Amino acid sequence: MINNDTYAPGYVSPPGLPEATYVGETSDGEQFTVADELSAFAEQSERRANAEIGQRLADARKFLRLRQETVAKRLCVTRQVISAIETGARPLKATELGVLCNLYRVAPNEILDIKRL
């Protein structure tokens, strides 16, 4: 077991919760754990990544002077879906990535920002 004093002096883990998982309490008294913090960080990172991918897709579409409506028809979705993808509100599906890359004439690694070693 990890000594809680190392992480949060004065805090005692609630009964039944391993010391290593307990982090502390919010200002309104709600308890949170390391798992809570990691989950929140992962969600935030995923939203940020979706927004960055969406921005690259929007830039590629605008470079070709395509309208969201035109792209939506090619994907068989609504314009609102294209907007949601481009703003990062909706994650991009792999099949959609392939169609969009062909339409925009870009490689998937450019949209996903994958660097070659």
Long-range contacts (C-beta under 8 A, 24 or more apart in sequence): 46-91, 47-88, 48-88, 50-88, 50-89, 50-90, 50-91, 50-92, 51-87, 51-88, 52-88, 52-113, 53-88, 53-92, 53-111, 53-112, 53-113, 54-85, 54-86, 54-87, 54-88, 54-92, 55-86, 55-88, 56-110, 56-111, 56-113, 57-85, 57-86, 57-92, 57-100, 57-104, 57-111, 58-86, 60-100, 60-104, 60-106, 60-111, 61-86, 61-104, 63-104, 64-104, 64-105, 66-103, 66-104, 71-100, 71-103, 74-99, 74-103, 75-99, 75-100
